[in-house]
Every structure is written in structure tokens, then in C-alpha cells.
Amino acid sequence: MELTIKPGAALLYKEEMDLEDGEYLRLFVRIGGVGSGGYSIGVSIEKPEAEAYVLQEKGIYFFVNPQDQWYLNGMTISYDKTIDLLEFENPKIYDVTNPE
């Protein structure tokens, strides 16, 4: 499993969700994201399963449980402050909103 959370994206999650250092944030696959009709990333404040992939950025522990790793493996989550947009890129999946 490989996942990259860029510092700007981590700070956005931390500020918007009022997270404290040391808290866990679950990233998971959502079906039917706004306007996409496909997939998107959901977030939830909770503890990871034993087999979860965990990484730390800006004091927050981001994790992906095994059932969601197929979609997030290889993904980079970044934040473009100039247009106030979280960006999700995965070279392993051509179209992240409608993966084949």
C-alpha cells in the first residue's frame, strides 16, 4: 500500500475538521460522489482496524482499512490553495471517479 498526503491537504483536513495532533482520520471509498456518479473519498474520525495502512502528516494519522486499499493504493491527495480544491490523483487508476 502506498498513499501520499501532501502537507497542504493534511493541514486543510486538520483545520476544517478541527483535528488535534494525534487524532486518526479514516479515508474510505464512497460510491456516488457529488456530481460524479462514481467514486469519491469519504473521511471519518475513528480508530483504524488492526490491518489498516497508517501514515502521519502534520500530526494527524491518516489510515485506510483493508477493504478500501484497492482504490487508495498509489493515490496522492494534495490541496491547491489558489483555487481552494483538494486534488486526488492515482496513476494506477485512469479516472478516479469512474475506475474500471
N, C-alpha and C positions, 0 to 999 in steps of 0.2 A: 504494500500500500504506500502510495506517495501522494501527498497533498501539501500545497503551499498556500499559506495565508499571508499575504503581504501586510507589512506593518500598518499601512493606512486603513486597510479593511478591518484589521483587528481593532484598531482604535475606534472606528465607526461603530462596530458591534458593541464595544465596551461602553461608549458614550450613549448610544441610542437605547441600549438595554439596561443602562445603569449598573453595569457589572463591576464587581470588586476583584482585585488581584486574587488569584487562586480559585476563582469560580470556573465551573465547567459549562461549556456550550455545545450541545449536540447539533450536528449538521446531518440532515437526512433528506432522502428523496421524497419530493411531493409530486403527485400527479395532478395535472390541470392547473398550472401556474397562471396567474393573471394574464389574460390575452394570448397565452401561448398555446393552450390546448394540449400541451405536452408536459414536460418535466420542469421542476424548479427545485431550489434548495430551501428546505424548511429549517428553522432553528428553534431550539428549546433549551431552557435551563434545567439540566438534570444531570445525574451521575452516569458514567459510562458502564457498559457491560464489561465483563471480565476480558473478553477478546477484542475490545474496541481498539482502534488506532487512535492514539492521543498525541497531539502536538501542542506546544506552548508558544504563544506570540503575545507580546505586550502584557504579560501577566495573566492572560486568560488561557485556559486549557480547552482547546477545540477537540472534539472527538467525533469519530464515525463508527457506529456499530457495524458488525459484520454484514448484516443484510443490506446495508447501503453502500458498501465499499465498491461494488461493481460500477457505480455511477461516479463516485467522487475520486476514484483512483486515477491519479495523474492530473487532477484539476488544480488550477491556480485561481485564487479569489483575490481580486485587487479592487481598489477604490480609486476612481477618477474624480478628484475633488473639483476640478474645473466644471464638470457637468453634473456633479453630485450623483454618481452612478456606481453601484457595485458591478463588477465585471466577473464573469465566470467563464473560464477557458479550459478546455481539455483537449489536447491534441489526439487523444485516443478516441474521442467521440466527435465526429464532424459537426453535428448540430446538437448542442447540449439540451435544447428544448424539445427536440424530437429525435432521440437516439434510435439507431436501428439495431 
